[in-house]
């Protein structure tokens, strides 16, 4: 008997709650019900009920002064639990520290997830000019050195799946056209680094 696709078992309310939590990323500190309603394309009443549920469990908290919402302490605790469970990070820390000391550059551990790079640990250099990557931040893979290393190891079919149709320019050095990016990935594959 064939296994059913897990998407058949998705609970819509849980999916909406997770979509709501994912709105609080990068530089987003607080969001109000109206903004969340627009972003999620959900009725304000539904957004309010999701917020109330998440707030009751500590994953979201309300700023009483602004009446906007932000991530709660429970979200941090959950993230810290994930990091503690990753033995890789415990092993990587001394290597990152040595790499930063030897090169004078910022070193980090990142994973490739759905066309993006997610930073799991960072050891920053003390140089004035440096790369700053925050733990938990998520960037398109084609915009980062570690992302290019991952992409360079992929087949053309895999690249078609993970690269967006339009490459958005995030920095002055980001490749915004596919042909230039593919040439860069070929170079990365040959030299073994980006």
Residue, then its C-alpha position, 0 to 999 in steps of 0.5 A: x500500500x502506498x504511503x499517503x502524502x503528509x500534506x493530507x494530514x496538515x491541520x490548517x489552524x496549526x499551519x496558520x499559527x506557524x505562518x504567524x510566528x514566521x512573520x517575526x524574522x530578521x529585523x521585525x521587532x513588533x507587528x500589530x493585528x492589522x499588519x499580520x492580517x494583511x501579511x497572512x491574508x486572514x481575517x483580523x478575528x482569526x489573527x487575534x485568536x491565533x495571537x491569544x493562543x500563542x500569547x497564552x503559551x508564551x510564544x508571543x507577547x504583547x507590548x502594552x505600550x504599543x499594543x503590538x506583538x513580538x516573539x515571547x520568551x518561549x520562542x527563544x527557549x525553543x530555539x535554544x533547545x534546538x541548538x543544544x540538541x545539535x552536537x555538530x555545533x558543540x564540535x564546530x565551536x572550537x574550529x570556528x574560533x581557531x578559523x577566526x583567529x587564524x584568518x582574522x575573518x568571521x567564521x560561521x556554521x550554516x545549513x542549506x534549507x529550501x534555497x536559503x542559508x540559515x546561520x546556526x553559529x557565528x564567531x566574529x572577528x574583532x576587525x572594524x570591517x567584518x561580515x556580520x551574520x546573526x544566528x538564526x538569520x536566513x538569506x538566499x543561498x545565491x547571496x552568500x559564500x556558504x550558499x554558493x558552495x552548496x549550490x555549486x555541488x548541485x545538478x542543473x535540475x536541482x538548481x532549477x528547483x531551488x533558485x528563484x525565477x528572479x534573482x534579487x540583488x541584496x548587495x552590490x556584489x550579488x549576482x542578479x542574472x542567472x548566467x553570471x551566477x551559474x558561471x560563478x558556481x562553476x568557478x566555486x566548484x572548480x576551486x572548492x570555495x567561495 
